[in-house]
Amino acid sequence: QVQLVESGGGLVQAGGSLRLSCAASGRSFSDYAMGWFRQAPGKEREFVGDINWSSNSTRYAGSVKGRFTISRDNAKNTVYLQMSSLKPEDTAVYYCAVRVYGKYGYWGQGTQVTVSS
């Protein structure tokens, strides 16, 4: 199995920055991606971005492109979500996930990000 532990959430004022971390442990896979999702109260879960571990290529949702950056520490199997120019609408629970064999099948517990205006 795979375990994912998120950290770094908290309260930040609009325009500020925050960095989330997600550390993965457990079984390894030959190829995989790690991604970020978020869910605000009363809304659907939303894709934020992900990174392909072998190619280092990244994808971002249009709502965060240019403000959020995904990076990794390959030796630690850790992915980071650097969030800048935060807006109140970024307030949500942020989840880390692992995609393997075509699906996001492993999920972290989530970490709360609250952006005040």
C-alpha positions in Angstrom: 0.0 0.0 0.0 0.9 3.7 -0.3 0.7 6.2 2.6 0.5 10.0 1.9 1.0 12.6 4.5 0.2 16.2 3.8 1.4 19.2 5.8 1.8 22.9 5.6 -1.8 24.1 5.6 -3.0 27.0 7.6 -4.3 30.5 7.6 -2.9 33.1 5.3 -4.0 36.6 4.2 -5.0 37.4 0.7 -1.9 38.0 -1.5 0.3 35.8 0.7 2.1 32.6 0.1 2.0 29.0 1.5 3.8 25.8 0.7 2.2 22.4 1.1 4.1 19.2 1.3 3.1 15.6 0.6 5.4 12.7 1.6 4.7 9.3 0.1 5.8 6.0 1.6 5.1 2.3 1.2 5.3 0.2 -2.0 7.0 1.6 -5.0 5.8 1.7 -8.7 7.7 1.8 -11.9 6.0 4.9 -13.1 3.5 7.2 -11.4 2.3 10.8 -10.9 1.6 12.8 -7.8 -1.1 15.4 -7.8 -3.0 18.0 -5.8 -6.8 18.3 -5.6 -8.9 20.7 -3.5 -12.5 20.8 -2.2 -14.3 23.8 -0.9 -17.5 23.5 1.2 -20.5 22.7 -1.0 -18.3 22.3 -4.1 -17.0 19.5 -6.2 -13.5 18.2 -5.8 -11.3 20.1 -8.2 -8.0 19.1 -9.9 -5.2 21.6 -9.0 -2.2 20.1 -10.7 0.2 17.2 -10.9 3.7 16.1 -11.8 4.8 13.0 -13.7 7.7 11.5 -11.7 9.7 10.1 -14.6 9.4 13.1 -17.0 9.1 15.9 -14.4 6.3 17.4 -16.5 3.6 19.3 -14.8 0.0 20.2 -15.4 -2.1 22.9 -13.8 -5.7 23.9 -13.7 -6.4 27.2 -15.4 -7.5 28.8 -12.1 -4.1 28.4 -10.5 -1.8 28.6 -13.5 0.9 31.2 -13.0 0.3 31.3 -9.2 0.9 27.8 -8.1 4.0 25.7 -8.7 4.5 22.0 -8.2 8.0 20.6 -7.5 9.5 17.5 -6.0 12.3 16.0 -3.9 12.9 12.7 -5.7 15.0 11.2 -3.0 12.3 11.7 -0.4 9.3 10.9 -2.6 7.9 14.3 -1.6 5.9 16.7 -3.8 5.4 20.4 -2.9 2.7 22.8 -3.9 4.0 26.4 -3.7 1.0 28.7 -3.6 1.5 32.5 -4.2 -0.8 35.4 -4.7 -3.5 33.6 -2.7 -7.1 34.6 -3.1 -10.1 33.9 -0.8 -11.5 31.5 -3.4 -8.4 29.3 -2.9 -9.8 28.4 0.5 -10.3 24.6 0.6 -9.1 21.3 1.9 -6.2 20.3 -0.2 -5.5 16.6 -0.9 -2.4 14.9 -2.2 -2.9 11.8 -4.4 -0.9 9.3 -6.4 -1.9 8.2 -9.9 -0.7 4.8 -11.0 -2.0 2.5 -13.8 -4.2 5.3 -15.1 -6.1 6.3 -11.9 -5.7 8.3 -8.7 -6.1 5.4 -6.3 -4.2 6.7 -3.2 -5.2 9.7 -1.2 -3.9 11.7 1.8 -6.0 12.9 4.6 -6.1 16.5 3.4 -4.9 19.8 4.9 -6.9 22.9 5.4 -5.9 26.1 3.6 -7.8 29.3 4.6 -7.2 32.6 2.8 -8.6 35.6 4.6 -9.6 38.8 2.9 
